[in-house]
Amino acid sequence: MSKRRNERVSNGHRRRQIRARVLAAYDVCAICGKPVDKTLKTPHPMSAEVDELIPVSRGGDPYSFANCRLTHRICNRMKSDKTDEHARALLAGKQDIKPSSIPFKTFGI
Protein backbone atom coordinates (compact mmCIF):
# COMPACT_ATOMS: atom_id res chain seq x y z
CA MET A 1 0.00 0.00 0.00
CA SER A 2 1.52 3.31 -1.07
CA LYS A 3 1.35 6.37 1.13
CA ARG A 4 0.59 9.77 -0.33
CA ARG A 5 3.01 12.51 0.65
CA ASN A 6 1.57 15.55 2.36
CA GLU A 7 2.92 18.38 0.23
CA ARG A 8 2.42 20.96 2.99
CA VAL A 9 4.86 19.28 5.40
CA SER A 10 7.38 17.74 3.01
CA ASN A 11 9.26 21.06 2.96
CA GLY A 12 8.41 22.65 6.31
CA HIS A 13 10.88 25.56 6.05
CA ARG A 14 9.45 26.75 2.76
CA ARG A 15 5.87 26.43 4.02
CA ARG A 16 6.71 28.44 7.16
CA GLN A 17 8.19 31.16 4.95
CA ILE A 18 5.02 31.35 2.83
CA ARG A 19 2.86 31.39 5.99
CA ALA A 20 4.88 34.27 7.46
CA ARG A 21 4.66 36.18 4.16
CA VAL A 22 0.87 35.71 3.92
CA LEU A 23 0.38 36.73 7.58
CA ALA A 24 2.42 39.89 6.97
CA ALA A 25 0.68 40.79 3.70
CA TYR A 26 -3.02 40.32 4.55
CA ASP A 27 -5.31 41.43 7.38
CA VAL A 28 -8.74 40.38 6.10
CA CYS A 29 -10.24 36.91 5.58
CA ALA A 30 -10.42 36.12 1.87
CA ILE A 31 -13.69 34.21 2.31
CA CYS A 32 -15.87 36.22 4.72
CA GLY A 33 -14.17 39.62 4.40
CA LYS A 34 -13.89 40.20 8.16
CA PRO A 35 -10.61 41.17 9.91
CA VAL A 36 -8.43 38.31 11.18
CA ASP A 37 -6.99 38.50 14.70
CA LYS A 38 -3.48 37.12 14.22
CA THR A 39 -2.87 36.83 17.97
CA LEU A 40 -5.37 33.97 18.40
CA LYS A 41 -3.85 30.50 18.55
CA THR A 42 -4.73 27.55 16.30
CA PRO A 43 -7.61 25.74 18.03
CA HIS A 44 -9.64 28.97 18.14
CA PRO A 45 -12.17 29.07 15.24
CA MET A 46 -11.31 32.67 14.35
CA SER A 47 -7.53 32.15 14.33
CA ALA A 48 -5.48 32.86 11.21
CA GLU A 49 -4.88 30.12 8.64
CA VAL A 50 -3.26 30.07 5.24
CA ASP A 51 -5.62 28.74 2.59
CA GLU A 52 -4.78 27.64 -0.93
CA LEU A 53 -6.91 29.20 -3.67
CA ILE A 54 -6.56 25.98 -5.67
CA PRO A 55 -6.46 23.19 -3.06
CA VAL A 56 -3.43 20.91 -2.95
CA SER A 57 -5.79 17.95 -3.40
CA ARG A 58 -6.81 19.45 -6.76
CA GLY A 59 -3.29 20.19 -7.98
CA GLY A 60 -2.60 23.56 -6.33
CA ASP A 61 0.90 24.57 -5.29
CA PRO A 62 1.23 24.98 -1.49
CA TYR A 63 4.48 26.95 -1.93
CA SER A 64 3.20 29.62 -4.34
CA PHE A 65 2.40 32.97 -2.75
CA ALA A 66 -0.09 33.66 -5.56
CA ASN A 67 -2.02 30.51 -4.54
CA CYS A 68 -2.08 31.30 -0.79
CA ARG A 69 -4.25 33.74 1.14
CA LEU A 70 -5.33 34.50 4.70
CA THR A 71 -8.57 33.05 6.13
CA HIS A 72 -10.19 32.35 9.47
CA ARG A 73 -9.87 28.74 10.60
CA ILE A 74 -13.67 28.28 10.56
CA CYS A 75 -13.96 29.75 7.04
CA ASN A 76 -11.18 27.50 5.79
CA ARG A 77 -12.87 24.45 7.33
CA MET A 78 -16.18 25.37 5.70
CA LYS A 79 -14.47 25.77 2.35
CA SER A 80 -12.60 22.46 2.58
CA ASP A 81 -11.57 21.61 -0.99
CA LYS A 82 -14.62 23.34 -2.52
CA THR A 83 -15.07 26.86 -3.92
CA ASP A 84 -15.30 30.13 -2.01
CA GLU A 85 -18.96 30.44 -3.07
CA HIS A 86 -19.68 27.11 -1.36
CA ALA A 87 -18.09 28.33 1.90
CA ARG A 88 -19.89 31.70 1.73
CA ALA A 89 -23.23 29.92 1.26
CA LEU A 90 -22.56 27.71 4.29
CA LEU A 91 -21.53 30.71 6.41
CA ALA A 92 -24.66 32.62 5.36
CA GLY A 93 -26.86 29.66 6.27
CA LYS A 94 -27.92 29.03 2.68
CA GLN A 95 -27.05 25.38 2.62
CA ASP A 96 -27.48 24.73 -1.10
CA ILE A 97 -25.21 21.73 -1.37
CA LYS A 98 -25.81 19.57 -4.41
CA PRO A 99 -26.52 15.92 -3.65
CA SER A 100 -23.96 13.30 -4.50
CA SER A 101 -24.06 11.88 -8.00
CA ILE A 102 -24.12 8.40 -6.49
CA PRO A 103 -27.47 7.75 -4.78
CA PHE A 104 -27.51 6.03 -1.43
CA LYS A 105 -29.33 2.77 -1.92
CA THR A 106 -29.20 -0.58 -0.22
CA PHE A 107 -29.77 -3.65 -2.33
CA GLY A 108 -31.07 -6.99 -1.13
CA ILE A 109 -32.21 -5.86 2.32
Secondary structure by P-SEA (a helix, b strand, c coil): cbbbbccccccaaaaaaaaaaaaacccccccccccccccccccccccbbbbbcccccccccccccccbbbbcaaaaaaaccccaaaaaaaaaccccccccccccccccc
